[in-house]
Amino acid sequence: MVPIEVTSATLKSLEDTLSPVELSPSWSLEPTLISPALCLNVVHQVAVVLKYNPAGEIVNVSASLVLGPVRGVMLTLEQEFSITFVQVLC
């Protein structure tokens, strides 16, 4: 099993502005319900980079996240996901 390393996180505001977050062990990526009408730290985008060796074994997985709010009045939530596969030579 290869752990997924979160390499970056960006917060999206209610006004759609983006702010990078300095990751630390004390910072939580967990979604937070503020009120019945507002939830924070909801996943909006995930970009995963999966590295593998010539034998096809996964050697590293990293992810970049964009987290933001969701209002209770939203009828749909669009999320974007991407995966990039990179072969590393050992």
PyMOL Python script that loads the backbone (N, CA, C, O; Angstrom):
from pymol import cmd

cmd.read_pdbstr("""\
ATOM      1  N   MET A   1       0.835  -1.168   0.000  1.00  0.00           N
ATOM      2  CA  MET A   1       0.000   0.000   0.000  1.00  0.00           C
ATOM      3  C   MET A   1       0.890   1.244   0.000  1.00  0.00           C
ATOM      4  O   MET A   1       1.857   1.326   0.757  1.00  0.00           O
ATOM      5  N   VAL A   2       0.558   2.191  -0.839  1.00  0.00           N
ATOM      6  CA  VAL A   2       1.313   3.438  -0.942  1.00  0.00           C
ATOM      7  C   VAL A   2       0.427   4.568  -0.416  1.00  0.00           C
ATOM      8  O   VAL A   2      -0.680   4.760  -0.919  1.00  0.00           O
ATOM      9  N   PRO A   3       0.891   5.315   0.582  1.00  0.00           N
ATOM     10  CA  PRO A   3       0.075   6.426   1.090  1.00  0.00           C
ATOM     11  C   PRO A   3      -0.024   7.557   0.074  1.00  0.00           C
ATOM     12  O   PRO A   3       0.870   7.748  -0.751  1.00  0.00           O
ATOM     13  N   ILE A   4      -1.118   8.300   0.147  1.00  0.00           N
ATOM     14  CA  ILE A   4      -1.297   9.467  -0.710  1.00  0.00           C
ATOM     15  C   ILE A   4      -0.817  10.691   0.056  1.00  0.00           C
ATOM     16  O   ILE A   4      -1.296  10.979   1.153  1.00  0.00           O
ATOM     17  N   GLU A   5       0.134  11.406  -0.533  1.00  0.00           N
ATOM     18  CA  GLU A   5       0.666  12.624   0.082  1.00  0.00           C
ATOM     19  C   GLU A   5      -0.059  13.830  -0.504  1.00  0.00           C
ATOM     20  O   GLU A   5      -0.046  14.041  -1.716  1.00  0.00           O
ATOM     21  N   VAL A   6      -0.689  14.618   0.362  1.00  0.00           N
ATOM     22  CA  VAL A   6      -1.324  15.854  -0.096  1.00  0.00           C
ATOM     23  C   VAL A   6      -0.219  16.909  -0.204  1.00  0.00           C
ATOM     24  O   VAL A   6       0.339  17.353   0.800  1.00  0.00           O
ATOM     25  N   THR A   7       0.082  17.300  -1.446  1.00  0.00           N
ATOM     26  CA  THR A   7       1.195  18.223  -1.679  1.00  0.00           C
ATOM     27  C   THR A   7       0.773  19.685  -1.651  1.00  0.00           C
ATOM     28  O   THR A   7       1.595  20.565  -1.396  1.00  0.00           O
ATOM     29  N   SER A   8      -0.510  19.950  -1.914  1.00  0.00           N
ATOM     30  CA  SER A   8      -0.991  21.327  -1.827  1.00  0.00           C
ATOM     31  C   SER A   8      -2.497  21.330  -1.629  1.00  0.00           C
ATOM     32  O   SER A   8      -3.211  20.414  -2.036  1.00  0.00           O
ATOM     33  N   ALA A   9      -2.946  22.395  -0.987  1.00  0.00           N
ATOM     34  CA  ALA A   9      -4.381  22.609  -0.810  1.00  0.00           C
ATOM     35  C   ALA A   9      -4.651  24.090  -1.037  1.00  0.00           C
ATOM     36  O   ALA A   9      -3.880  24.956  -0.624  1.00  0.00           O
ATOM     37  N   THR A  10      -5.749  24.348  -1.694  1.00  0.00           N
ATOM     38  CA  THR A  10      -6.166  25.712  -1.981  1.00  0.00           C
ATOM     39  C   THR A  10      -7.601  25.862  -1.509  1.00  0.00           C
ATOM     40  O   THR A  10      -8.438  24.989  -1.742  1.00  0.00           O
ATOM     41  N   LEU A  11      -7.880  26.980  -0.839  1.00  0.00           N
ATOM     42  CA  LEU A  11      -9.237  27.248  -0.384  1.00  0.00           C
ATOM     43  C   LEU A  11      -9.930  28.187  -1.351  1.00  0.00           C
ATOM     44  O   LEU A  11      -9.372  29.201  -1.770  1.00  0.00           O
ATOM     45  N   LYS A  12     -11.156  27.828  -1.696  1.00  0.00           N
ATOM     46  CA  LYS A  12     -11.998  28.643  -2.563  1.00  0.00           C
ATOM     47  C   LYS A  12     -13.011  29.351  -1.669  1.00  0.00           C
ATOM     48  O   LYS A  12     -13.650  28.714  -0.832  1.00  0.00           O
ATOM     49  N   SER A  13     -13.160  30.659  -1.840  1.00  0.00           N
ATOM     50  CA  SER A  13     -14.089  31.422  -1.007  1.00  0.00           C
ATOM     51  C   SER A  13     -15.498  31.393  -1.601  1.00  0.00           C
ATOM     52  O   SER A  13     -15.715  30.870  -2.694  1.00  0.00           O
ATOM     53  N   LEU A  14     -16.440  31.961  -0.867  1.00  0.00           N
ATOM     54  CA  LEU A  14     -17.805  32.087  -1.385  1.00  0.00           C
ATOM     55  C   LEU A  14     -17.856  32.955  -2.634  1.00  0.00           C
ATOM     56  O   LEU A  14     -18.778  32.842  -3.442  1.00  0.00           O
ATOM     57  N   GLU A  15     -16.846  33.834  -2.788  1.00  0.00           N
ATOM     58  CA  GLU A  15     -16.775  34.717  -3.965  1.00  0.00           C
ATOM     59  C   GLU A  15     -15.913  34.110  -5.073  1.00  0.00           C
ATOM     60  O   GLU A  15     -15.624  34.779  -6.065  1.00  0.00           O
ATOM     61  N   ASP A  16     -15.505  32.857  -4.915  1.00  0.00           N
ATOM     62  CA  ASP A  16     -14.699  32.112  -5.894  1.00  0.00           C
ATOM     63  C   ASP A  16     -13.248  32.565  -5.989  1.00  0.00           C
ATOM     64  O   ASP A  16     -12.578  32.236  -6.968  1.00  0.00           O
ATOM     65  N   THR A  17     -12.733  33.312  -5.002  1.00  0.00           N
ATOM     66  CA  THR A  17     -11.306  33.617  -4.988  1.00  0.00           C
ATOM     67  C   THR A  17     -10.560  32.426  -4.393  1.00  0.00           C
ATOM     68  O   THR A  17     -11.103  31.688  -3.571  1.00  0.00           O
ATOM     69  N   LEU A  18      -9.309  32.248  -4.818  1.00  0.00           N
ATOM     70  CA  LEU A  18      -8.513  31.107  -4.375  1.00  0.00           C
ATOM     71  C   LEU A  18      -7.356  31.577  -3.498  1.00  0.00           C
ATOM     72  O   LEU A  18      -6.682  32.560  -3.807  1.00  0.00           O
ATOM     73  N   SER A  19      -7.138  30.858  -2.400  1.00  0.00           N
ATOM     74  CA  SER A  19      -6.040  31.174  -1.477  1.00  0.00           C
ATOM     75  C   SER A  19      -5.299  29.891  -1.126  1.00  0.00           C
ATOM     76  O   SER A  19      -5.909  28.929  -0.660  1.00  0.00           O
ATOM     77  N   PRO A  20      -3.973  29.871  -1.349  1.00  0.00           N
ATOM     78  CA  PRO A  20      -3.216  28.668  -0.975  1.00  0.00           C
ATOM     79  C   PRO A  20      -3.188  28.499   0.539  1.00  0.00           C
ATOM     80  O   PRO A  20      -3.222  29.474   1.290  1.00  0.00           O
ATOM     81  N   VAL A  21      -3.126  27.248   0.968  1.00  0.00           N
ATOM     82  CA  VAL A  21      -3.076  26.919   2.388  1.00  0.00           C
ATOM     83  C   VAL A  21      -1.725  26.307   2.693  1.00  0.00           C
ATOM     84  O   VAL A  21      -1.249  25.438   1.962  1.00  0.00           O
ATOM     85  N   GLU A  22      -1.114  26.752   3.760  1.00  0.00           N
ATOM     86  CA  GLU A  22       0.139  26.145   4.207  1.00  0.00           C
ATOM     87  C   GLU A  22      -0.228  24.930   5.054  1.00  0.00           C
ATOM     88  O   GLU A  22      -0.760  25.066   6.156  1.00  0.00           O
ATOM     89  N   LEU A  23       0.059  23.752   4.531  1.00  0.00           N
ATOM     90  CA  LEU A  23      -0.344  22.521   5.212  1.00  0.00           C
ATOM     91  C   LEU A  23       0.513  22.282   6.445  1.00  0.00           C
ATOM     92  O   LEU A  23       1.729  22.477   6.427  1.00  0.00           O
ATOM     93  N   SER A  24      -0.140  21.857   7.510  1.00  0.00           N
ATOM     94  CA  SER A  24       0.554  21.497   8.741  1.00  0.00           C
ATOM     95  C   SER A  24      -0.252  20.394   9.416  1.00  0.00           C
ATOM     96  O   SER A  24      -1.434  20.224   9.116  1.00  0.00           O
ATOM     97  N   PRO A  25       0.367  19.647  10.320  1.00  0.00           N
ATOM     98  CA  PRO A  25      -0.364  18.568  10.996  1.00  0.00           C
ATOM     99  C   PRO A  25      -1.597  19.054  11.761  1.00  0.00           C
ATOM    100  O   PRO A  25      -2.534  18.282  11.967  1.00  0.00           O
ATOM    101  N   SER A  26      -1.609  20.314  12.183  1.00  0.00           N
ATOM    102  CA  SER A  26      -2.747  20.819  12.950  1.00  0.00           C
ATOM    103  C   SER A  26      -3.901  21.292  12.068  1.00  0.00           C
ATOM    104  O   SER A  26      -5.005  21.520  12.564  1.00  0.00           O
ATOM    105  N   TRP A  27      -3.652  21.442  10.755  1.00  0.00           N
ATOM    106  CA  TRP A  27      -4.701  21.924   9.853  1.00  0.00           C
ATOM    107  C   TRP A  27      -5.545  20.753   9.382  1.00  0.00           C
ATOM    108  O   TRP A  27      -5.004  19.741   8.936  1.00  0.00           O
ATOM    109  N   SER A  28      -6.843  20.873   9.473  1.00  0.00           N
ATOM    110  CA  SER A  28      -7.751  19.781   9.108  1.00  0.00           C
ATOM    111  C   SER A  28      -8.317  19.981   7.708  1.00  0.00           C
ATOM    112  O   SER A  28      -8.718  21.083   7.334  1.00  0.00           O
ATOM    113  N   LEU A  29      -8.342  18.895   6.942  1.00  0.00           N
ATOM    114  CA  LEU A  29      -8.959  18.905   5.609  1.00  0.00           C
ATOM    115  C   LEU A  29     -10.402  18.426   5.669  1.00  0.00           C
ATOM    116  O   LEU A  29     -11.063  18.319   4.636  1.00  0.00           O
ATOM    117  N   GLU A  30     -10.893  18.138   6.861  1.00  0.00           N
ATOM    118  CA  GLU A  30     -12.246  17.598   7.028  1.00  0.00           C
ATOM    119  C   GLU A  30     -13.303  18.639   6.670  1.00  0.00           C
ATOM    120  O   GLU A  30     -13.155  19.815   7.003  1.00  0.00           O
ATOM    121  N   PRO A  31     -14.380  18.207   5.986  1.00  0.00           N
ATOM    122  CA  PRO A  31     -15.504  19.117   5.760  1.00  0.00           C
ATOM    123  C   PRO A  31     -16.120  19.524   7.102  1.00  0.00           C
ATOM    124  O   PRO A  31     -16.157  18.738   8.049  1.00  0.00           O
ATOM    125  N   THR A  32     -16.600  20.764   7.161  1.00  0.00           N
ATOM    126  CA  THR A  32     -17.168  21.287   8.399  1.00  0.00           C
ATOM    127  C   THR A  32     -18.532  21.881   8.123  1.00  0.00           C
ATOM    128  O   THR A  32     -18.672  22.788   7.302  1.00  0.00           O
ATOM    129  N   LEU A  33     -19.537  21.367   8.814  1.00  0.00           N
ATOM    130  CA  LEU A  33     -20.893  21.904   8.682  1.00  0.00           C
ATOM    131  C   LEU A  33     -21.018  23.109   9.607  1.00  0.00           C
ATOM    132  O   LEU A  33     -21.022  22.963  10.829  1.00  0.00           O
ATOM    133  N   ILE A  34     -21.120  24.299   9.020  1.00  0.00           N
ATOM    134  CA  ILE A  34     -21.225  25.545   9.784  1.00  0.00           C
ATOM    135  C   ILE A  34     -22.662  25.793  10.217  1.00  0.00           C
ATOM    136  O   ILE A  34     -22.917  26.224  11.341  1.00  0.00           O
ATOM    137  N   SER A  35     -23.588  25.521   9.321  1.00  0.00           N
ATOM    138  CA  SER A  35     -25.027  25.668   9.577  1.00  0.00           C
ATOM    139  C   SER A  35     -25.741  24.723   8.615  1.00  0.00           C
ATOM    140  O   SER A  35     -25.100  24.145   7.738  1.00  0.00           O
ATOM    141  N   PRO A  36     -27.049  24.556   8.761  1.00  0.00           N
ATOM    142  CA  PRO A  36     -27.757  23.692   7.803  1.00  0.00           C
ATOM    143  C   PRO A  36     -27.626  24.163   6.350  1.00  0.00           C
ATOM    144  O   PRO A  36     -27.877  23.398   5.418  1.00  0.00           O
ATOM    145  N   ALA A  37     -27.231  25.425   6.168  1.00  0.00           N
ATOM    146  CA  ALA A  37     -27.141  25.982   4.813  1.00  0.00           C
ATOM    147  C   ALA A  37     -25.716  26.150   4.311  1.00  0.00           C
ATOM    148  O   ALA A  37     -25.525  26.597   3.180  1.00  0.00           O
ATOM    149  N   LEU A  38     -24.685  25.802   5.125  1.00  0.00           N
ATOM    150  CA  LEU A  38     -23.315  26.053   4.689  1.00  0.00           C
ATOM    151  C   LEU A  38     -22.356  24.987   5.212  1.00  0.00           C
ATOM    152  O   LEU A  38     -22.300  24.712   6.411  1.00  0.00           O
ATOM    153  N   CYS A  39     -21.606  24.395   4.288  1.00  0.00           N
ATOM    154  CA  CYS A  39     -20.567  23.424   4.634  1.00  0.00           C
ATOM    155  C   CYS A  39     -19.256  23.908   4.019  1.00  0.00           C
ATOM    156  O   CYS A  39     -19.218  24.291   2.850  1.00  0.00           O
ATOM    157  N   LEU A  40     -18.172  23.888   4.817  1.00  0.00           N
ATOM    158  CA  LEU A  40     -16.859  24.330   4.354  1.00  0.00           C
ATOM    159  C   LEU A  40     -15.945  23.132   4.095  1.00  0.00           C
ATOM    160  O   LEU A  40     -16.218  22.026   4.561  1.00  0.00           O
ATOM    161  N   ASN A  41     -14.867  23.356   3.357  1.00  0.00           N
ATOM    162  CA  ASN A  41     -13.855  22.334   3.034  1.00  0.00           C
ATOM    163  C   ASN A  41     -14.418  21.163   2.226  1.00  0.00           C
ATOM    164  O   ASN A  41     -14.012  20.016   2.415  1.00  0.00           O
ATOM    165  N   VAL A  42     -15.336  21.457   1.343  1.00  0.00           N
ATOM    166  CA  VAL A  42     -15.880  20.444   0.442  1.00  0.00           C
ATOM    167  C   VAL A  42     -14.947  20.357  -0.770  1.00  0.00           C
ATOM    168  O   VAL A  42     -14.476  21.385  -1.257  1.00  0.00           O
ATOM    169  N   VAL A  43     -14.681  19.160  -1.253  1.00  0.00           N
ATOM    170  CA  VAL A  43     -13.774  18.969  -2.383  1.00  0.00           C
ATOM    171  C   VAL A  43     -14.412  19.495  -3.670  1.00  0.00           C
ATOM    172  O   VAL A  43     -15.499  19.071  -4.064  1.00  0.00           O
ATOM    173  N   HIS A  44     -13.700  20.439  -4.321  1.00  0.00           N
ATOM    174  CA  HIS A  44     -14.121  20.967  -5.620  1.00  0.00           C
ATOM    175  C   HIS A  44     -13.240  20.400  -6.732  1.00  0.00           C
ATOM    176  O   HIS A  44     -13.726  20.123  -7.829  1.00  0.00           O
ATOM    177  N   GLN A  45     -11.929  20.224  -6.451  1.00  0.00           N
ATOM    178  CA  GLN A  45     -11.007  19.677  -7.455  1.00  0.00           C
ATOM    179  C   GLN A  45      -9.975  18.791  -6.771  1.00  0.00           C
ATOM    180  O   GLN A  45      -9.544  19.052  -5.648  1.00  0.00           O
ATOM    181  N   VAL A  46      -9.590  17.729  -7.489  1.00  0.00           N
ATOM    182  CA  VAL A  46      -8.493  16.866  -7.046  1.00  0.00           C
ATOM    183  C   VAL A  46      -7.632  16.551  -8.270  1.00  0.00           C
ATOM    184  O   VAL A  46      -8.137  16.124  -9.308  1.00  0.00           O
ATOM    185  N   ALA A  47      -6.327  16.771  -8.128  1.00  0.00           N
ATOM    186  CA  ALA A  47      -5.373  16.400  -9.176  1.00  0.00           C
ATOM    187  C   ALA A  47      -4.390  15.403  -8.554  1.00  0.00           C
ATOM    188  O   ALA A  47      -3.652  15.741  -7.629  1.00  0.00           O
ATOM    189  N   VAL A  48      -4.391  14.184  -9.070  1.00  0.00           N
ATOM    190  CA  VAL A  48      -3.556  13.111  -8.525  1.00  0.00           C
ATOM    191  C   VAL A  48      -2.419  12.823  -9.504  1.00  0.00           C
ATOM    192  O   VAL A  48      -2.634  12.763 -10.714  1.00  0.00           O
ATOM    193  N   VAL A  49      -1.207  12.646  -8.970  1.00  0.00           N
ATOM    194  CA  VAL A  49      -0.059  12.217  -9.766  1.00  0.00           C
ATOM    195  C   VAL A  49       0.368  10.861  -9.210  1.00  0.00           C
ATOM    196  O   VAL A  49       0.730  10.740  -8.040  1.00  0.00           O
ATOM    197  N   LEU A  50       0.320   9.855 -10.059  1.00  0.00           N
ATOM    198  CA  LEU A  50       0.667   8.487  -9.683  1.00  0.00           C
ATOM    199  C   LEU A  50       1.967   8.125 -10.392  1.00  0.00           C
ATOM    200  O   LEU A  50       2.030   8.099 -11.621  1.00  0.00           O
ATOM    201  N   LYS A  51       3.004   7.847  -9.603  1.00  0.00           N
ATOM    202  CA  LYS A  51       4.302   7.474 -10.180  1.00  0.00           C
ATOM    203  C   LYS A  51       4.517   5.974 -10.021  1.00  0.00           C
ATOM    204  O   LYS A  51       4.229   5.389  -8.977  1.00  0.00           O
ATOM    205  N   TYR A  52       5.038   5.362 -11.105  1.00  0.00           N
ATOM    206  CA  TYR A  52       5.281   3.917 -11.085  1.00  0.00           C
ATOM    207  C   TYR A  52       6.642   3.622 -11.702  1.00  0.00           C
ATOM    208  O   TYR A  52       7.168   4.404 -12.493  1.00  0.00           O
ATOM    209  N   ASN A  53       7.197   2.479 -11.323  1.00  0.00           N
ATOM    210  CA  ASN A  53       8.516   2.098 -11.835  1.00  0.00           C
ATOM    211  C   ASN A  53       8.365   1.235 -13.090  1.00  0.00           C
ATOM    212  O   ASN A  53       7.240   0.895 -13.458  1.00  0.00           O
ATOM    213  N   PRO A  54       9.468   0.872 -13.757  1.00  0.00           N
ATOM    214  CA  PRO A  54       9.381   0.076 -14.982  1.00  0.00           C
ATOM    215  C   PRO A  54       8.697  -1.280 -14.792  1.00  0.00           C
ATOM    216  O   PRO A  54       8.195  -1.855 -15.758  1.00  0.00           O
ATOM    217  N   ALA A  55       8.671  -1.796 -13.566  1.00  0.00           N
ATOM    218  CA  ALA A  55       7.983  -3.071 -13.292  1.00  0.00           C
ATOM    219  C   ALA A  55       6.476  -2.874 -13.134  1.00  0.00           C
ATOM    220  O   ALA A  55       5.738  -3.844 -12.964  1.00  0.00           O
ATOM    221  N   GLY A  56       6.013  -1.608 -13.192  1.00  0.00           N
ATOM    222  CA  GLY A  56       4.592  -1.330 -13.058  1.00  0.00           C
ATOM    223  C   GLY A  56       4.134  -1.159 -11.616  1.00  0.00           C
ATOM    224  O   GLY A  56       2.936  -1.061 -11.353  1.00  0.00           O
ATOM    225  N   GLU A  57       5.080  -1.120 -10.681  1.00  0.00           N
ATOM    226  CA  GLU A  57       4.724  -0.962  -9.270  1.00  0.00           C
ATOM    227  C   GLU A  57       4.565   0.515  -8.941  1.00  0.00           C
ATOM    228  O   GLU A  57       5.381   1.341  -9.348  1.00  0.00           O
ATOM    229  N   ILE A  58       3.521   0.838  -8.210  1.00  0.00           N
ATOM    230  CA  ILE A  58       3.295   2.216  -7.785  1.00  0.00           C
ATOM    231  C   ILE A  58       4.312   2.553  -6.707  1.00  0.00           C
ATOM    232  O   ILE A  58       4.439   1.834  -5.716  1.00  0.00           O
ATOM    233  N   VAL A  59       5.044   3.661  -6.907  1.00  0.00           N
ATOM    234  CA  VAL A  59       6.084   4.050  -5.941  1.00  0.00           C
ATOM    235  C   VAL A  59       5.732   5.337  -5.194  1.00  0.00           C
ATOM    236  O   VAL A  59       6.299   5.604  -4.135  1.00  0.00           O
ATOM    237  N   ASN A  60       4.801   6.142  -5.732  1.00  0.00           N
ATOM    238  CA  ASN A  60       4.446   7.395  -5.078  1.00  0.00           C
ATOM    239  C   ASN A  60       3.109   7.874  -5.610  1.00  0.00           C
ATOM    240  O   ASN A  60       2.818   7.751  -6.800  1.00  0.00           O
ATOM    241  N   VAL A  61       2.296   8.424  -4.713  1.00  0.00           N
ATOM    242  CA  VAL A  61       1.025   9.038  -5.116  1.00  0.00           C
ATOM    243  C   VAL A  61       0.903  10.362  -4.379  1.00  0.00           C
ATOM    244  O   VAL A  61       1.033  10.415  -3.156  1.00  0.00           O
ATOM    245  N   SER A  62       0.652  11.440  -5.133  1.00  0.00           N
ATOM    246  CA  SER A  62       0.460  12.745  -4.515  1.00  0.00           C
ATOM    247  C   SER A  62      -0.834  13.361  -5.041  1.00  0.00           C
ATOM    248  O   SER A  62      -1.310  13.027  -6.126  1.00  0.00           O
ATOM    249  N   ALA A  63      -1.386  14.270  -4.237  1.00  0.00           N
ATOM    250  CA  ALA A  63      -2.647  14.905  -4.613  1.00  0.00           C
ATOM    251  C   ALA A  63      -2.621  16.381  -4.272  1.00  0.00           C
ATOM    252  O   ALA A  63      -2.073  16.793  -3.250  1.00  0.00           O
ATOM    253  N   SER A  64      -3.223  17.163  -5.144  1.00  0.00           N
ATOM    254  CA  SER A  64      -3.447  18.589  -4.904  1.00  0.00           C
ATOM    255  C   SER A  64      -4.953  18.795  -4.827  1.00  0.00           C
ATOM    256  O   SER A  64      -5.706  18.253  -5.636  1.00  0.00           O
ATOM    257  N   LEU A  65      -5.389  19.587  -3.841  1.00  0.00           N
ATOM    258  CA  LEU A  65      -6.818  19.750  -3.591  1.00  0.00           C
ATOM    259  C   LEU A  65      -7.249  21.201  -3.708  1.00  0.00           C
ATOM    260  O   LEU A  65      -6.485  22.114  -3.395  1.00  0.00           O
ATOM    261  N   VAL A  66      -8.470  21.406  -4.159  1.00  0.00           N
ATOM    262  CA  VAL A  66      -9.146  22.693  -4.039  1.00  0.00           C
ATOM    263  C   VAL A  66     -10.396  22.415  -3.210  1.00  0.00           C
ATOM    264  O   VAL A  66     -11.274  21.650  -3.611  1.00  0.00           O
ATOM    265  N   LEU A  67     -10.454  23.059  -2.039  1.00  0.00           N
ATOM    266  CA  LEU A  67     -11.573  22.887  -1.123  1.00  0.00           C
ATOM    267  C   LEU A  67     -12.344  24.189  -1.040  1.00  0.00           C
ATOM    268  O   LEU A  67     -11.763  25.271  -1.125  1.00  0.00           O
ATOM    269  N   GLY A  68     -13.641  24.085  -0.876  1.00  0.00           N
ATOM    270  CA  GLY A  68     -14.430  25.304  -0.788  1.00  0.00           C
ATOM    271  C   GLY A  68     -15.776  25.074  -0.157  1.00  0.00           C
ATOM    272  O   GLY A  68     -16.096  23.960   0.257  1.00  0.00           O
ATOM    273  N   PRO A  69     -16.566  26.123  -0.083  1.00  0.00           N
ATOM    274  CA  PRO A  69     -17.872  26.031   0.556  1.00  0.00           C
ATOM    275  C   PRO A  69     -18.936  25.488  -0.378  1.00  0.00           C
ATOM    276  O   PRO A  69     -18.816  25.556  -1.602  1.00  0.00           O
ATOM    277  N   VAL A  70     -19.972  24.952   0.227  1.00  0.00           N
ATOM    278  CA  VAL A  70     -21.180  24.561  -0.493  1.00  0.00           C
ATOM    279  C   VAL A  70     -22.353  25.105   0.298  1.00  0.00           C
ATOM    280  O   VAL A  70     -22.483  24.863   1.498  1.00  0.00           O
ATOM    281  N   ARG A  71     -23.184  25.829  -0.383  1.00  0.00           N
ATOM    282  CA  ARG A  71     -24.390  26.370   0.252  1.00  0.00           C
ATOM    283  C   ARG A  71     -25.528  25.390   0.075  1.00  0.00           C
ATOM    284  O   ARG A  71     -25.606  24.685  -0.931  1.00  0.00           O
ATOM    285  N   GLY A  72     -26.405  25.351   1.052  1.00  0.00           N
ATOM    286  CA  GLY A  72     -27.553  24.443   1.019  1.00  0.00           C
ATOM    287  C   GLY A  72     -28.491  24.684  -0.133  1.00  0.00           C
ATOM    288  O   GLY A  72     -29.244  23.785  -0.510  1.00  0.00           O
ATOM    289  N   VAL A  73     -28.469  25.875  -0.707  1.00  0.00           N
ATOM    290  CA  VAL A  73     -29.376  26.188  -1.808  1.00  0.00           C
ATOM    291  C   VAL A  73     -28.841  25.712  -3.158  1.00  0.00           C
ATOM    292  O   VAL A  73     -29.548  25.792  -4.163  1.00  0.00           O
ATOM    293  N   MET A  74     -27.602  25.218  -3.192  1.00  0.00           N
ATOM    294  CA  MET A  74     -27.030  24.752  -4.456  1.00  0.00           C
ATOM    295  C   MET A  74     -27.720  23.461  -4.883  1.00  0.00           C
ATOM    296  O   MET A  74     -27.853  22.526  -4.094  1.00  0.00           O
ATOM    297  N   LEU A  75     -28.150  23.422  -6.125  1.00  0.00           N
ATOM    298  CA  LEU A  75     -28.822  22.233  -6.627  1.00  0.00           C
ATOM    299  C   LEU A  75     -27.830  21.214  -7.176  1.00  0.00           C
ATOM    300  O   LEU A  75     -28.095  20.013  -7.152  1.00  0.00           O
ATOM    301  N   THR A  76     -26.692  21.689  -7.669  1.00  0.00           N
ATOM    302  CA  THR A  76     -25.676  20.778  -8.189  1.00  0.00           C
ATOM    303  C   THR A  76     -24.304  21.201  -7.666  1.00  0.00           C
ATOM    304  O   THR A  76     -24.074  22.364  -7.335  1.00  0.00           O
ATOM    305  N   LEU A  77     -23.419  20.240  -7.603  1.00  0.00           N
ATOM    306  CA  LEU A  77     -22.035  20.502  -7.211  1.00  0.00           C
ATOM    307  C   LEU A  77     -21.153  19.905  -8.295  1.00  0.00           C
ATOM    308  O   LEU A  77     -21.156  18.693  -8.511  1.00  0.00           O
ATOM    309  N   GLU A  78     -20.398  20.756  -8.974  1.00  0.00           N
ATOM    310  CA  GLU A  78     -19.474  20.274  -9.988  1.00  0.00           C
ATOM    311  C   GLU A  78     -18.115  20.046  -9.349  1.00  0.00           C
ATOM    312  O   GLU A  78     -17.576  20.925  -8.677  1.00  0.00           O
ATOM    313  N   GLN A  79     -17.563  18.849  -9.566  1.00  0.00           N
ATOM    314  CA  GLN A  79     -16.243  18.508  -9.065  1.00  0.00           C
ATOM    315  C   GLN A  79     -15.377  18.097 -10.247  1.00  0.00           C
ATOM    316  O   GLN A  79     -15.864  17.506 -11.211  1.00  0.00           O
ATOM    317  N   GLU A  80     -14.080  18.417 -10.163  1.00  0.00           N
ATOM    318  CA  GLU A  80     -13.132  18.049 -11.212  1.00  0.00           C
ATOM    319  C   GLU A  80     -12.084  17.109 -10.627  1.00  0.00           C
ATOM    320  O   GLU A  80     -11.556  17.343  -9.540  1.00  0.00           O
ATOM    321  N   PHE A  81     -11.795  16.044 -11.366  1.00  0.00           N
ATOM    322  CA  PHE A  81     -10.787  15.079 -10.960  1.00  0.00           C
ATOM    323  C   PHE A  81      -9.863  14.813 -12.135  1.00  0.00           C
ATOM    324  O   PHE A  81     -10.307  14.705 -13.278  1.00  0.00           O
ATOM    325  N   SER A  82      -8.563  14.708 -11.840  1.00  0.00           N
ATOM    326  CA  SER A  82      -7.613  14.325 -12.887  1.00  0.00           C
ATOM    327  C   SER A  82      -6.565  13.400 -12.288  1.00  0.00           C
ATOM    328  O   SER A  82      -6.217  13.499 -11.111  1.00  0.00           O
ATOM    329  N   ILE A  83      -6.076  12.506 -13.124  1.00  0.00           N
ATOM    330  CA  ILE A  83      -5.007  11.585 -12.725  1.00  0.00           C
ATOM    331  C   ILE A  83      -3.935  11.629 -13.803  1.00  0.00           C
ATOM    332  O   ILE A  83      -4.235  11.485 -14.988  1.00  0.00           O
ATOM    333  N   THR A  84      -2.686  11.829 -13.394  1.00  0.00           N
ATOM    334  CA  THR A  84      -1.559  11.811 -14.296  1.00  0.00           C
ATOM    335  C   THR A  84      -0.660  10.631 -13.905  1.00  0.00           C
ATOM    336  O   THR A  84      -0.295  10.479 -12.740  1.00  0.00           O
ATOM    337  N   PHE A  85      -0.313   9.809 -14.879  1.00  0.00           N
ATOM    338  CA  PHE A  85       0.555   8.652 -14.645  1.00  0.00           C
ATOM    339  C   PHE A  85       1.951   9.002 -15.142  1.00  0.00           C
ATOM    340  O   PHE A  85       2.131   9.446 -16.276  1.00  0.00           O
ATOM    341  N   VAL A  86       2.945   8.791 -14.265  1.00  0.00           N
ATOM    342  CA  VAL A  86       4.325   9.122 -14.615  1.00  0.00           C
ATOM    343  C   VAL A  86       5.204   7.912 -14.320  1.00  0.00           C
ATOM    344  O   VAL A  86       5.226   7.410 -13.196  1.00  0.00           O
ATOM    345  N   GLN A  87       5.938   7.441 -15.351  1.00  0.00           N
ATOM    346  CA  GLN A  87       6.893   6.353 -15.114  1.00  0.00           C
ATOM    347  C   GLN A  87       8.216   6.950 -14.695  1.00  0.00           C
ATOM    348  O   GLN A  87       8.762   7.825 -15.366  1.00  0.00           O
ATOM    349  N   VAL A  88       8.727   6.463 -13.568  1.00  0.00           N
ATOM    350  CA  VAL A  88      10.030   6.919 -13.080  1.00  0.00           C
ATOM    351  C   VAL A  88      11.062   5.823 -13.355  1.00  0.00           C
ATOM    352  O   VAL A  88      10.759   4.635 -13.246  1.00  0.00           O
ATOM    353  N   LEU A  89      12.258   6.225 -13.704  1.00  0.00           N
ATOM    354  CA  LEU A  89      13.324   5.264 -13.967  1.00  0.00           C
ATOM    355  C   LEU A  89      14.174   5.129 -12.714  1.00  0.00           C
ATOM    356  O   LEU A  89      14.665   6.119 -12.171  1.00  0.00           O
ATOM    357  N   CYS A  90      14.338   3.921 -12.273  1.00  0.00           N
ATOM    358  CA  CYS A  90      15.114   3.691 -11.049  1.00  0.00           C
ATOM    359  C   CYS A  90      16.502   3.188 -11.386  1.00  0.00           C
ATOM    360  O   CYS A  90      17.304   2.938 -10.486  1.00  0.00           O
TER     361      CYS A  90
END
""", "prot")
cmd.dss("prot")
cmd.show_as("cartoon", "prot")
cmd.util.cbc("prot")
cmd.orient("prot")
